[in-house]
């Protein structure tokens, strides 16, 4: 791990050395800003004076000397123009930006490419690297933790890029920015280390430092610089604490080994118990199968017995029904016979009654034919009164009538009985 802060500086160099300084630095230091040496001079003015002098000589001398002087004047004039043109060319490298000034006042920037500065008071004050993300390493030593234990070192790494070259050159410059950046980084790291316990210090490695990056951007934004990335690659604890941690780690390893051994033992015991449980389950399942088979057999026996009983009951029912139907048929036949007999008796009785009635009529007719005629004895007295004569006659006649009637009646009854 690097034990020194990265150094940022600005250098004064010729235009031909600017690329090397911006890309590779100088003596292990970062060079994001190069002040180019002004290569323009006033030699072209001297050539212009020679041209004017020779032109005057050519006009005054005339002849061959005048022609020679005129040719020299034209040559020196052309050389002065070429000299001025070459010195006016400014080439800005890709990825860099030139800061242009006039009479010392910054007037703007020059993008990458070729530019022409014809006037001597126009110049490029600085060439700034505005595309490269410049790495910066800051190992902070003796950072106290939450328990006030100073850590041996915390290495903080960040990348920044100059986004506003005018603000960077005008307000701070590379040398001053190195001091400001190192101070801001140390303050941010010490604040972060105060938030962690010593035993959790290694958690800072690779942790999220987005809040630190945002805080640095707020501090450095006014200088035209933006932090593009940051992290903590390494943390070193004090030697005594490292020994303590080594002891703890050894104990933790032994504990882990014991836990693994106990876990294996527990697993073996659990496997044995599981095997016993599986064996018991299989025995139980076998017994359940036997019980179910016995239950099925019992069900079949009961079903067969029920079927036999039902068959026997059906047979008895059929016998009873057959006997009942036979008795019913016999009773019906007997009833029909009785009914026919009754009908025949009824028909015979009707015939007998008819014959009896007819005979009675015949007997009545014969009796009516042989019946005595009534004798009416009238007297001269009142109707309700009877004379002695009529009474005497009736007494004599009635026994005769009664005897005849008695014989006739006996004959009728005798014929009726027959």
C-alpha positions as CSV (number, residue, x, y, z in Angstrom):
1,X,0.0,0.0,0.0
2,X,1.3,3.5,-0.8
3,X,2.3,5.5,2.2
4,X,2.2,8.9,0.6
5,X,-0.5,11.2,-0.7
6,X,-0.8,11.7,-4.5
7,X,0.7,15.1,-5.4
8,X,-1.0,17.4,-7.8
9,X,1.0,20.3,-9.4
10,X,1.1,22.5,-12.4
11,X,4.2,22.7,-14.6
12,X,5.7,25.2,-17.0
13,X,6.8,23.5,-20.3
14,X,7.1,24.0,-24.0
15,X,4.3,23.1,-26.3
16,X,6.1,19.9,-27.3
17,X,6.2,18.6,-23.7
18,X,2.6,19.3,-22.8
19,X,1.2,15.9,-23.9
20,X,3.9,14.0,-21.9
21,X,3.3,16.0,-18.8
22,X,-0.5,15.7,-18.9
23,X,-0.5,12.0,-19.6
24,X,2.5,10.8,-17.5
25,X,3.0,13.4,-14.9
26,X,6.3,14.7,-13.6
27,X,8.5,12.9,-11.0
28,X,5.6,10.8,-9.9
29,X,3.3,13.8,-9.4
30,X,0.0,14.4,-11.2
31,X,0.1,17.3,-13.7
32,X,-3.5,18.2,-14.8
33,X,-2.5,21.8,-15.7
34,X,0.5,22.9,-17.9
35,X,1.5,26.5,-18.4
36,X,2.9,26.7,-22.0
37,X,5.9,28.8,-22.7
38,X,5.2,31.5,-25.2
39,X,7.2,30.7,-28.2
40,X,6.2,33.7,-30.1
41,X,8.9,36.5,-30.3
42,X,9.5,39.7,-32.2
43,X,12.1,38.3,-34.6
44,X,9.5,38.8,-37.4
45,X,9.6,42.6,-36.7
46,X,13.4,42.6,-37.4
47,X,12.8,40.8,-40.7
48,X,10.1,43.3,-41.4
49,X,12.5,46.2,-40.8
50,X,15.0,44.6,-43.1
51,X,12.4,44.3,-45.7
52,X,11.4,48.0,-45.4
53,X,15.0,49.1,-45.4
54,X,15.8,47.0,-48.5
55,X,12.7,48.3,-50.2
56,X,13.8,51.9,-49.6
57,X,17.3,51.1,-50.9
58,X,15.8,49.6,-54.0
59,X,13.8,52.7,-54.7
60,X,16.7,55.1,-54.1
61,X,19.5,53.1,-55.8
62,X,17.9,51.8,-58.9
63,X,19.6,49.6,-61.5
64,X,20.9,46.2,-60.6
65,X,21.5,47.1,-57.0
66,X,17.9,48.3,-56.8
67,X,16.7,45.0,-58.2
68,X,18.8,43.1,-55.8
69,X,17.6,45.2,-52.8
70,X,14.0,44.8,-54.0
71,X,14.4,41.0,-54.2
72,X,15.9,41.0,-50.6
73,X,13.0,43.2,-49.4
74,X,10.5,40.7,-50.8
75,X,12.4,37.8,-49.3
76,X,12.6,39.3,-45.8
77,X,8.9,40.3,-46.1
78,X,7.9,36.8,-47.0
79,X,10.1,35.4,-44.2
80,X,8.5,37.8,-41.7
81,X,5.0,36.7,-42.8
82,X,6.0,33.0,-42.6
83,X,7.6,33.6,-39.2
84,X,4.5,35.3,-37.9
85,X,2.2,32.6,-39.3
86,X,4.2,29.8,-37.8
87,X,4.3,31.4,-34.4
88,X,0.6,32.3,-34.5
89,X,-0.4,28.6,-34.7
90,X,-1.7,27.1,-31.5
91,X,-2.6,23.4,-31.4
92,X,-4.7,22.1,-28.5
93,X,-4.4,18.4,-27.8
94,X,-7.6,16.2,-27.9
95,X,-9.0,15.9,-24.4
96,X,-7.5,19.1,-23.2
97,X,-8.8,22.7,-23.1
98,X,-6.7,25.9,-23.5
99,X,-7.4,29.0,-21.3
100,X,-7.1,32.1,-23.4
101,X,-6.2,35.5,-22.0
102,X,-5.6,39.0,-23.3
103,X,-3.4,41.4,-21.5
104,X,-3.5,38.9,-18.6
105,X,-7.3,38.7,-18.3
106,X,-9.0,35.4,-19.1
107,X,-11.3,35.8,-22.1
108,X,-12.4,32.3,-22.8
109,X,-11.3,28.8,-23.7
110,X,-9.9,27.1,-26.8
111,X,-11.3,23.6,-27.7
112,X,-9.1,20.9,-29.1
113,X,-7.7,21.6,-32.6
114,X,-5.7,24.3,-34.4
115,X,-6.1,28.0,-33.5
116,X,-4.4,31.2,-34.6
117,X,-3.4,33.9,-32.2
118,X,-2.1,36.7,-34.4
119,X,-1.9,39.4,-31.8
120,X,1.1,39.3,-29.4
121,X,-1.0,40.2,-26.4
122,X,-3.3,37.2,-27.1
123,X,-1.9,34.1,-25.4
124,X,-2.7,30.7,-23.8
125,X,-2.3,30.9,-20.1
126,X,-2.8,27.2,-19.4
127,X,-3.7,23.9,-21.0
128,X,-6.0,21.9,-18.7
129,X,-6.8,18.1,-19.0
130,X,-10.6,18.1,-19.0
131,X,-11.2,14.5,-20.2
132,X,-9.1,12.3,-18.1
133,X,-10.3,10.9,-14.8
134,X,-7.3,11.6,-12.6
135,X,-6.6,9.0,-9.9
136,X,-5.8,10.3,-6.4
137,X,-4.7,8.1,-3.5
138,X,-4.8,9.3,0.1
139,X,-3.6,7.0,2.9
140,X,-4.8,8.5,6.2
141,X,-2.9,7.4,9.3
142,X,-4.0,7.3,13.0
143,X,-7.7,7.5,12.3
144,X,-9.6,7.0,15.6
145,X,-12.6,4.7,15.7
146,X,-15.7,5.0,17.8
147,X,-13.8,3.5,20.8
148,X,-11.0,6.1,20.2
149,X,-8.6,3.3,19.0
150,X,-6.3,4.8,16.3
151,X,-6.2,2.7,13.1
152,X,-2.9,2.2,11.6
153,X,-4.0,3.6,8.2
154,X,-7.0,3.9,5.9
155,X,-6.3,4.2,2.2
156,X,-8.8,6.3,0.3
157,X,-8.9,6.3,-3.5
158,X,-10.8,8.6,-5.7
159,X,-11.0,9.8,-9.3
160,X,-11.7,13.4,-10.3
161,X,-12.1,15.3,-13.5
162,X,-11.8,19.0,-14.2
163,X,-15.1,20.1,-15.8
164,X,-14.6,23.9,-15.7
165,X,-11.0,24.8,-16.6
166,X,-11.6,28.5,-16.2
167,X,-12.9,28.2,-12.7
168,X,-10.1,25.8,-11.8
169,X,-7.3,28.0,-13.1
170,X,-8.9,31.3,-11.9
171,X,-9.9,30.2,-8.3
172,X,-7.4,27.7,-7.0
173,X,-4.8,26.2,-9.4
174,X,-3.3,22.8,-9.2
175,X,-0.9,23.4,-6.3
176,X,-3.6,24.8,-4.0
177,X,-6.1,22.2,-5.1
178,X,-3.8,19.5,-3.9
179,X,-3.8,21.0,-0.4
180,X,-7.6,21.5,-0.4
181,X,-8.3,18.0,-1.7
182,X,-6.0,16.3,0.8
183,X,-7.5,18.2,3.7
184,X,-11.1,17.4,2.6
185,X,-10.3,13.7,2.1
186,X,-8.7,13.4,5.5
187,X,-11.6,15.1,7.2
188,X,-14.1,12.9,5.4
189,X,-12.1,9.7,6.3
190,X,-11.8,10.6,9.9
191,X,-15.5,11.3,10.2
192,X,-16.3,8.0,8.7
193,X,-13.8,6.1,11.0
194,X,-15.5,7.7,14.0
195,X,-18.8,5.9,13.0
196,X,-17.4,2.4,13.2
197,X,-16.3,0.1,16.0
198,X,-12.7,-1.1,15.9
199,X,-13.7,-4.8,15.5
200,X,-15.8,-3.7,12.4
201,X,-13.1,-1.6,10.9
202,X,-12.4,-4.1,8.1
203,X,-16.0,-3.5,7.0
204,X,-14.8,-0.2,5.7
205,X,-13.0,-2.0,2.8
206,X,-15.1,-1.8,-0.2
207,X,-18.0,-0.2,1.7
208,X,-20.3,2.3,0.1
209,X,-18.8,5.8,0.2
210,X,-21.4,7.5,-1.9
211,X,-22.2,10.0,0.9
212,X,-18.5,10.9,1.1
213,X,-18.3,11.4,-2.6
214,X,-21.4,13.7,-2.6
215,X,-19.9,15.7,0.3
216,X,-16.6,16.1,-1.6
217,X,-18.4,17.2,-4.7
218,X,-20.2,19.9,-2.7
219,X,-16.9,21.2,-1.3
220,X,-15.0,21.0,-4.6
221,X,-17.7,21.9,-7.0
222,X,-17.0,25.6,-6.9
223,X,-13.4,24.9,-8.1
224,X,-14.7,23.3,-11.4
225,X,-13.9,19.8,-10.2
226,X,-16.2,16.8,-10.0
227,X,-15.4,13.5,-8.1
228,X,-16.4,10.7,-10.4
229,X,-15.6,7.7,-8.1
230,X,-14.4,6.8,-4.7
231,X,-13.7,3.8,-2.5
232,X,-11.7,2.5,0.4
233,X,-9.4,-0.3,-0.9
234,X,-7.6,-1.1,2.3
235,X,-7.7,-0.7,6.1
236,X,-4.9,-1.6,8.5
237,X,-5.4,-2.0,12.2
238,X,-2.9,-1.4,15.0
239,X,-0.3,-4.2,15.5
240,X,-1.6,-5.0,19.0
241,X,-5.1,-5.1,17.8
242,X,-4.1,-7.3,14.9
243,X,-2.6,-9.8,17.3
244,X,-5.8,-9.6,19.3
245,X,-7.8,-10.2,16.2
246,X,-5.4,-13.1,15.2
247,X,-6.1,-14.7,18.6
248,X,-9.8,-14.1,18.2
249,X,-9.6,-15.5,14.7
250,X,-7.8,-18.6,15.9
251,X,-10.4,-19.1,18.6
252,X,-13.1,-18.5,16.1
253,X,-11.5,-21.1,13.8
254,X,-11.3,-23.6,16.6
255,X,-14.9,-22.8,17.5
256,X,-15.8,-23.3,13.9
257,X,-14.0,-26.6,13.8
258,X,-15.8,-27.7,17.0
259,X,-19.1,-26.5,15.6
260,X,-18.5,-28.4,12.4
261,X,-17.5,-31.6,14.3
262,X,-20.6,-31.2,16.5
263,X,-22.7,-30.5,13.4
264,X,-21.4,-33.8,11.9
265,X,-22.1,-35.7,15.1
266,X,-25.5,-34.1,15.4
267,X,-26.2,-34.9,11.7
268,X,-25.1,-38.6,12.3
269,X,-27.4,-38.8,15.3
270,X,-30.2,-37.2,13.4
271,X,-29.6,-39.6,10.5
272,X,-29.7,-42.5,12.9
273,X,-32.9,-41.3,14.4
274,X,-34.4,-40.7,11.0
275,X,-33.5,-44.2,10.0
276,X,-35.1,-45.6,13.1
277,X,-38.2,-43.4,12.4
278,X,-38.3,-44.7,8.9
279,X,-38.0,-48.3,10.1
280,X,-40.8,-47.7,12.6
281,X,-42.8,-46.1,9.9
282,X,-42.3,-49.1,7.7
283,X,-43.2,-51.5,10.5
284,X,-46.3,-49.4,11.2
285,X,-47.2,-49.3,7.6
286,X,-46.8,-53.1,7.4
287,X,-49.0,-53.5,10.4
288,X,-51.5,-51.1,9.0
289,X,-51.5,-53.2,5.8
290,X,-52.1,-56.3,7.9
291,X,-54.9,-54.7,9.8
292,X,-56.4,-53.4,6.7
293,X,-56.2,-56.9,5.1
294,X,-57.8,-58.4,8.2
295,X,-60.5,-55.7,8.1
296,X,-61.1,-56.4,4.5
297,X,-61.3,-60.1,5.2
298,X,-63.7,-59.4,8.0
299,X,-65.7,-57.1,5.8
300,X,-65.8,-59.8,3.1
301,X,-66.9,-62.5,5.7
302,X,-69.6,-60.1,7.1
303,X,-70.7,-59.3,3.6
304,X,-70.8,-63.0,2.7
305,X,-72.8,-63.8,5.9
306,X,-75.1,-60.9,5.2
307,X,-75.5,-62.1,1.7
308,X,-76.3,-65.6,3.0
309,X,-78.7,-64.2,5.5
310,X,-80.3,-62.0,2.9
311,X,-80.5,-65.1,0.6
312,X,-82.1,-67.1,3.3
313,X,-84.4,-64.3,4.2
314,X,-85.3,-63.9,0.5
315,X,-85.9,-67.6,0.3
316,X,-88.1,-67.5,3.4
317,X,-89.9,-64.4,2.1
318,X,-90.4,-66.1,-1.2
319,X,-91.8,-69.2,0.6
320,X,-94.0,-67.1,2.7
321,X,-95.1,-65.1,-0.3
322,X,-95.7,-68.3,-2.3
323,X,-97.6,-69.9,0.7
324,X,-99.6,-66.7,1.1
325,X,-100.3,-66.4,-2.6
326,X,-101.4,-70.1,-2.5
327,X,-103.6,-69.6,0.5
328,X,-104.9,-66.3,-1.0
329,X,-105.6,-68.1,-4.3
330,X,-107.3,-70.9,-2.3
331,X,-109.3,-68.4,-0.3
332,X,-110.2,-66.6,-3.4
333,X,-111.3,-69.8,-5.1
334,X,-113.3,-70.8,-2.0
335,X,-114.8,-67.3,-1.9
336,X,-115.6,-67.6,-5.6
337,X,-117.2,-71.0,-5.0
338,X,-119.1,-69.7,-2.0
339,X,-120.1,-66.7,-4.0
340,X,-121.3,-69.0,-6.8
341,X,-123.0,-71.2,-4.3
342,X,-124.6,-68.2,-2.7
343,X,-125.6,-67.0,-6.1
344,X,-127.1,-70.4,-6.9
345,X,-128.9,-70.4,-3.5
346,X,-130.1,-67.0,-4.1
347,X,-131.4,-68.0,-7.5
348,X,-133.1,-71.1,-6.1
349,X,-134.7,-69.1,-3.3
350,X,-136.0,-66.6,-5.8
351,X,-137.4,-69.4,-7.8
352,X,-138.9,-71.0,-4.7
353,X,-140.3,-67.8,-3.6
354,X,-141.8,-67.3,-7.0
355,X,-143.3,-70.7,-7.0
356,X,-144.6,-70.1,-3.4
357,X,-146.0,-66.8,-4.3
358,X,-147.6,-68.3,-7.4
359,X,-149.1,-71.2,-5.4
360,X,-150.3,-68.8,-2.8
361,X,-152.0,-66.9,-5.5
362,X,-153.5,-70.1,-6.7
363,X,-154.5,-71.1,-3.2
364,X,-156.0,-67.7,-2.7
365,X,-157.9,-67.9,-5.9
366,X,-159.3,-71.3,-5.0
367,X,-160.0,-70.1,-1.5
368,X,-161.7,-67.1,-2.9
369,X,-163.8,-69.3,-5.1
370,X,-164.8,-71.6,-2.3
371,X,-165.2,-68.9,0.3
372,X,-168.7,-68.6,1.8
373,X,-170.8,-65.7,1.0
374,X,-171.6,-63.3,3.8
375,X,-175.1,-63.1,5.1
376,X,-176.3,-59.8,6.1
377,X,-179.2,-59.7,8.5
378,X,-180.8,-56.3,8.6
379,X,-183.2,-55.3,11.3
380,X,-185.6,-52.6,11.3
381,X,-184.1,-50.9,14.3
382,X,-181.2,-48.7,14.5
383,X,-178.0,-49.8,12.9
384,X,-176.2,-50.1,16.1
385,X,-178.8,-52.3,17.6
386,X,-179.0,-56.1,17.0
387,X,-182.1,-58.1,17.4
388,X,-182.4,-61.3,19.1
389,X,-183.3,-63.1,15.9
390,X,-180.2,-62.0,14.1
391,X,-178.1,-63.0,17.0
392,X,-179.6,-66.5,17.1
393,X,-179.1,-67.0,13.4
394,X,-175.4,-65.8,13.5
395,X,-174.7,-68.2,16.4
396,X,-176.0,-71.1,14.3
397,X,-174.2,-70.2,11.1
398,X,-170.8,-69.2,12.5
399,X,-169.8,-72.7,13.7
400,X,-170.5,-74.1,10.2
401,X,-168.5,-71.3,8.6
402,X,-165.7,-71.9,11.1
403,X,-165.5,-75.6,10.4
404,X,-165.5,-75.1,6.6
405,X,-162.8,-72.4,6.9
406,X,-160.9,-74.7,9.2
407,X,-160.8,-77.4,6.6
408,X,-160.0,-75.1,3.8
409,X,-157.2,-73.5,5.9
410,X,-155.8,-76.9,6.7
411,X,-155.9,-77.9,3.1
412,X,-154.1,-74.6,2.1
413,X,-151.4,-75.1,4.8
414,X,-151.0,-78.7,3.8
415,X,-150.5,-77.7,0.1
416,X,-148.0,-75.0,1.1
417,X,-146.0,-77.4,3.2
418,X,-145.7,-79.7,0.2
